[in-house]
Amino acid sequence: MAIFLLIVLVPFWWIASMSFKTYEQIQFATSIYVPNPFTWENYTGLWTETRFPLWLRNSLVTALVVTATTTVVASLGGYAVARLRFPGREWVASLILILYLIPPALLFIPLYRVLAELGATNHLSSLFLSYPTFTVPFCTWLLIGFFKALPDELEEAALIDGAGRVTAFWRVLLPLAAPGLVASAIFAFTLSWNEFLYALVFIQDEQAITVPVGLNLLIYGDVFHWGQLMAASVITTLPVVALYVFMADAIRVAVNGRQALRAVLPVSFNWPLFLFALLLMAVPVVDLLWQNITRKRSMVFATLNQETESKGESQS
């Protein structure tokens, strides 16, 4: 457990501590573990000198719309595959999972052509239409298992009592599948919140870009605004962590039948899930940092090679 806590908390602590350091502390590697002096200038600069609030709003709107769309489509698709009898039902379930396994790098070119024909590029609507291509398949496959686990007798009893297929789905099965709906919503929100490739390719207008793409604008050549980058990482982590914690309590409420107000009480705070969410959100940030470090090293090596070649030519 101690090793797990170390792996989870150290990257996030490093990110958070760097976000409160001054430019001099970061550049000269002073006050490595605890900021001294402690400053809010990275947060204020990020909020007032960049378009980060706009990027944050775009990411939030995109994530909410995609999550709602995914939840509706996946619940209907999962119910149809799990409960309805039609030829090729098992093949459809396998096909849904295979579609999720297709790499996004293979899809963005045909998706871009389709969106260009629809006139939806360079707008958030392009993300509303493209993100479900990777959120809906997995969420549908996930909900198939939840609907299959529900007893057939419950739906049959509702049909015998005079309920239609839609009423039985809405009033009987959907509430019982609430944990699966919550899990799929978390998955869809997290993927939409962190997605980078489609947002980079489909949108060029700075007024419509999302946070992952906007953070790239804080890198000017080989100059990295580490303080603002770390501050942005902390801010973008908090909504997903809050979602994980709240949804974990919502699942427990749905399963145990308790009142929904209990979900927000501090006594029910789920620390293991909170730490897992921190780890999940720290991984992309660490990956971004490593890519930036690798890029900077490559530029330094290229410069050294050019200088070596120029010296060799001058000597000859």
Secondary structure, 3 states (H helix, E strand, C coil): CHHHHHHHHHHHHHHHHHHCCCHHHHHCCCCCCCCCCCCCHHHHHHHHHCCHHHHHHHHHHHHHHHHHHHHHHHHHHHHHHHHCCCCCHHHHHHHHHHHHHCCHHHCHHHHHHHHHHHCCCCCHHHHHHHCHHHHHHHHHHHHHHHHHHCCHHHHHHHHHCCCCHHHHHHHHHHHHCHHHHHHHHHHHHHHHHHCCHHHHHHCCCCCCCCHHHHHHCCEECCEECHHHHHHHHHHHHHHHHHHHHHHHHHHHHHHHCCCHHHHHCHHHCCHHHHHHHHHHHHHHHHHHHHHHHHHHHHHHHHHHHHHHHHHHHHHC
